[in-house]
Amino acid sequence: MQLKNNVTEFILLGLTQDPVRKKTVFVIFLILYLGILLGNLLIIVTVKTSRALGSPMYFFLFYLSLSDACFCTSIAPRMIADALLKKPTISFSGCMIQVFAFHFFGCLEVFILILMAVDRYVAICKPLHYMTIMSHRVCGVLMSLAWVGSCVHSSAQILLALRLPFCGPNVIDHYVCDLQPLLKLACTDTYVTNLLLVSNSGAICTVSFVMLMLSYAIILHSLRNHSAEGRRKALSTCISHVIVVILFFGPCIFIYTRPATTFSMDKMIAVFYTIGTPLLNPLIYTLRNAEVKNAMRMLWSKKLMSDEKI
């Protein structure tokens, strides 16, 4: 007999149920969210307006910042607002939309990080053919494929979620609607669904992480033939990318590559890749990149000059 879905809304417990701590969560994450928007918007505007940042690396950085801002926006505003409510709820359709957006922009970030690694490999290992291989047309096609792949992945997550029957309870012990906490509420055997989840999200995270680490290992190995200045510049860029990859994929692999069990630390670990990575990415890519810093200074100087003329 097929079980029906009797749940029309879910209750999100958030990071804490303590009233005082909820106020602290509201203040801290509001500041972090505004910092994420400001940092990523600054990179988006700088790359878009600066002629000096016209290389494929900054083309992908533009979309990484856009993905970060959207990824965080799919989660943070509701989490911040829920911290002020005694009984925060989300409708069933709203929960499904959040699952889709969360996985769409999360997967898009994975693909963009892979494309950035490909770009660095070609730039360092095939420098004479760099502009031919990584032309504007090729970058556009690769980015389009990343969007399509992300849509396929998030659609698969939605299909898995919609197949689950919910008869009650409807309390999600998390601050975001995701398939893992939803599996605990389903009134059916979720073994197959969890297996599909691990083979989908878990495989994407693990395989992508291994590929990225191997690609950067090859890149770093190839630097032995470069000049000291070339090695320094390439190392600075690659180390920045590796830091981002570890910060993003470490928590993701922990969450999505294990059986359907939840731990008390899951919510805090999820904070690292849902809030921490989008916050740190602008800092990592600006503080360790002289070209971006110079472009930002020029952008700021132009703004000051235009304000003086007014």
Summary of the structure (lengths in Angstrom):
residues: 310
radius of gyration: 21.3
end to end distance: 72.9
largest distance: 74.7
contacts: 986
relative contact order: 0.14
helix: 77%
strand: 3%
